[in-house]
Amino acid sequence: MLKTMLWTVTMAAVAGLAAAPAAAGVEVGKAAPAFTLEDEAGTAVSLADFKGKVVVLEWLNPDCPFVQRHYKAGTMKSLATTYGAKGVVWLTVNSTNYMDAAANAKFKQANELPYPILVDQEGTVGHLYGAQTTPHMYVIDADGTLAYMGAIDDDPRGGGEQPQNYVAAALDELLAGKAVTTAETTPYGCSVKYKK
């Protein structure tokens, strides 16, 4: 009887997995999906606005300890400033279901960020890109093709002396007219707190 019950539960779980829709997301080497979101000030920002430019997308949740660590260290702001001077556009997307424009504006002001924080409370763009963690990073080349996606670096615990920054490496290669050597890595951080 116990075997029959276990078999029934197992088969129900397998059937549930098979019936679950495939996870949305993007693929390296394919066109990055277009989107328009409002930033923390209520201004509409479209990916199409930056045609011909290299764009970095960063998924953010100010409550996430991994995000807090990187912002305390200045990781994102430093990259955005350095590569912004070279024409790279940095866009941050907050798909956290309980964070609105006011919360994003507060975080932007507190960290004196030079880039917008886009409001995605419904999770539409997060699901479109398959964003799993905060941070989860995407680099789109000047042709609108996804060139990199994954972790910010190879140091999830934050204890490394000289972590390899995957986003910086991808940007350096793209700006030099080269293909991105490490085009995909496993992202780390907190799970994106999508609306249920």
C-alpha positions as CSV (number, residue, x, y, z in Angstrom):
1,M,0.0,0.0,0.0
2,L,2.8,2.4,0.9
3,K,4.6,1.6,-2.3
4,T,1.4,2.3,-4.3
5,M,1.0,5.6,-2.5
6,L,4.6,6.6,-3.1
7,W,4.4,5.6,-6.8
8,T,1.2,7.7,-7.2
9,V,2.7,10.7,-5.6
10,T,5.9,10.4,-7.6
11,M,4.0,10.0,-10.9
12,A,1.8,13.0,-10.0
13,A,4.9,15.1,-9.4
14,V,6.4,14.0,-12.7
15,A,3.2,14.8,-14.5
16,G,3.1,18.2,-12.9
17,L,6.6,18.9,-14.1
18,A,5.8,17.8,-17.6
19,A,2.8,20.0,-17.7
20,A,4.6,23.0,-16.4
21,P,5.3,25.6,-19.0
22,A,8.9,26.0,-20.2
23,A,10.7,28.8,-18.5
24,A,10.8,32.0,-20.5
25,G,14.2,33.4,-21.2
26,V,16.7,34.5,-23.7
27,E,19.5,32.9,-25.5
28,V,23.0,34.2,-26.1
29,G,23.5,34.9,-29.8
30,K,19.8,35.7,-30.3
31,A,18.1,39.1,-30.5
32,A,17.4,40.7,-27.1
33,P,13.6,41.1,-26.6
34,A,12.4,44.7,-26.9
35,F,10.7,46.2,-23.8
36,T,9.6,49.5,-22.4
37,L,9.4,50.3,-18.7
38,E,9.1,53.4,-16.6
39,D,12.0,54.5,-14.5
40,E,12.0,55.7,-10.9
41,A,10.9,59.2,-12.1
42,G,8.1,57.9,-14.3
43,T,9.9,58.4,-17.6
44,A,9.4,55.6,-20.2
45,V,12.6,53.9,-21.2
46,S,12.7,51.5,-24.1
47,L,15.5,49.2,-25.1
48,A,15.0,50.5,-28.7
49,D,16.1,54.0,-27.4
50,F,19.7,52.7,-27.4
51,K,19.9,51.1,-30.8
52,G,23.5,50.9,-31.9
53,K,24.9,51.0,-28.4
54,V,26.1,48.3,-26.0
55,V,23.6,47.9,-23.2
56,V,24.0,46.2,-19.8
57,L,20.9,45.0,-17.9
58,E,21.2,44.4,-14.2
59,W,18.5,42.8,-12.1
60,L,18.2,44.5,-8.7
61,N,16.5,44.0,-5.3
62,P,17.8,46.5,-2.7
63,D,16.8,44.0,0.1
64,C,19.1,41.3,-1.2
65,P,22.3,40.8,0.7
66,F,24.2,40.0,-2.5
67,V,23.0,43.3,-4.0
68,Q,23.8,45.2,-0.9
69,R,27.4,43.7,-0.9
70,H,28.0,44.8,-4.5
71,Y,26.6,48.3,-3.9
72,K,28.6,48.7,-0.7
73,A,31.7,47.8,-2.7
74,G,30.7,50.0,-5.6
75,T,30.8,47.2,-8.2
76,M,27.9,48.3,-10.4
77,K,28.3,52.0,-10.1
78,S,32.0,51.8,-10.9
79,L,31.4,49.6,-13.9
80,A,28.5,51.9,-15.1
81,T,30.7,55.0,-14.8
82,T,33.8,53.4,-16.4
83,Y,32.0,52.0,-19.4
84,G,29.5,54.8,-19.6
85,A,32.4,57.0,-20.6
86,K,32.9,54.5,-23.5
87,G,29.3,54.8,-24.6
88,V,27.9,51.7,-22.8
89,V,24.4,52.1,-21.4
90,W,23.6,50.7,-18.0
91,L,19.9,49.9,-17.1
92,T,18.8,48.4,-13.8
93,V,15.6,46.5,-13.7
94,N,13.7,45.9,-10.4
95,S,11.2,43.0,-10.7
96,T,10.6,42.8,-7.0
97,N,6.8,42.7,-6.6
98,Y,6.7,44.9,-3.5
99,M,9.0,47.7,-4.8
100,D,7.5,50.7,-6.6
101,A,9.0,53.8,-8.2
102,A,9.3,55.5,-4.8
103,A,11.4,52.6,-3.4
104,N,13.6,52.7,-6.5
105,A,14.0,56.5,-6.3
106,K,15.1,56.2,-2.6
107,F,17.7,53.5,-3.5
108,K,19.0,55.5,-6.4
109,Q,19.4,58.7,-4.4
110,A,21.0,56.9,-1.4
111,N,23.6,55.4,-3.7
112,E,23.9,58.4,-6.0
113,L,23.5,56.2,-9.1
114,P,24.1,57.6,-12.6
115,Y,21.6,55.2,-14.2
116,P,17.9,54.6,-14.1
117,I,16.1,51.9,-12.1
118,L,13.3,50.5,-14.2
119,V,10.1,49.4,-12.4
120,D,8.9,45.9,-13.3
121,Q,6.6,45.1,-10.4
122,E,4.5,42.8,-12.6
123,G,7.6,40.8,-13.5
124,T,6.9,41.0,-17.2
125,V,10.4,41.9,-18.4
126,G,12.0,39.7,-15.8
127,H,10.1,36.7,-17.0
128,L,10.8,37.7,-20.6
129,Y,14.5,37.6,-20.0
130,G,14.4,34.7,-17.6
131,A,16.0,36.7,-14.8
132,Q,16.5,34.3,-11.8
133,T,18.6,36.2,-9.3
134,T,19.5,39.6,-8.0
135,P,21.9,40.4,-9.4
136,H,21.4,38.7,-12.8
137,M,23.4,40.4,-15.6
138,Y,22.8,40.7,-19.3
139,V,25.0,42.4,-22.0
140,I,23.5,43.3,-25.3
141,D,25.8,44.2,-28.2
142,A,25.4,47.2,-30.5
143,D,23.5,45.0,-33.0
144,G,20.8,44.2,-30.3
145,T,22.1,40.6,-29.8
146,L,22.5,39.1,-26.4
147,A,26.2,38.7,-25.9
148,Y,26.5,37.7,-22.3
149,M,24.2,36.5,-19.5
150,G,24.8,35.2,-16.0
151,A,26.7,36.3,-12.9
152,I,28.5,39.6,-12.3
153,D,31.7,37.8,-11.3
154,D,33.1,34.4,-10.1
155,D,33.0,35.4,-6.4
156,P,29.5,34.5,-5.0
157,R,30.7,34.5,-1.4
158,G,32.5,37.8,-1.7
159,G,35.7,36.6,-0.2
160,G,37.9,36.5,-3.3
161,E,40.9,38.9,-3.5
162,Q,40.7,39.4,-7.3
163,P,37.4,38.1,-8.6
164,Q,37.0,37.8,-12.4
165,N,34.3,40.2,-13.4
166,Y,32.4,38.6,-16.3
167,V,30.5,41.7,-17.3
168,A,33.7,43.8,-17.5
169,A,35.4,41.1,-19.6
170,A,32.4,40.9,-22.0
171,L,32.3,44.7,-22.4
172,D,36.1,44.9,-23.0
173,E,35.8,42.2,-25.7
174,L,32.8,43.8,-27.4
175,L,34.3,47.3,-27.4
176,A,37.5,45.8,-29.0
177,G,35.4,44.3,-31.7
178,K,35.9,40.7,-30.5
179,A,33.4,37.9,-29.6
180,V,32.7,37.4,-25.9
181,T,34.8,34.4,-24.7
182,T,32.7,33.6,-21.6
183,A,29.2,34.3,-22.9
184,E,27.2,32.5,-20.2
185,T,27.7,31.7,-16.5
186,T,25.4,30.6,-13.7
187,P,24.0,33.6,-11.9
188,Y,24.1,33.9,-8.1
189,G,22.2,35.9,-5.5
190,C,18.7,36.1,-4.1
191,S,15.8,34.7,-6.1
192,V,13.9,37.4,-7.9
193,K,10.8,38.1,-5.8
194,Y,8.2,37.9,-8.6
195,K,4.6,38.7,-8.1
196,K,2.6,35.5,-7.4
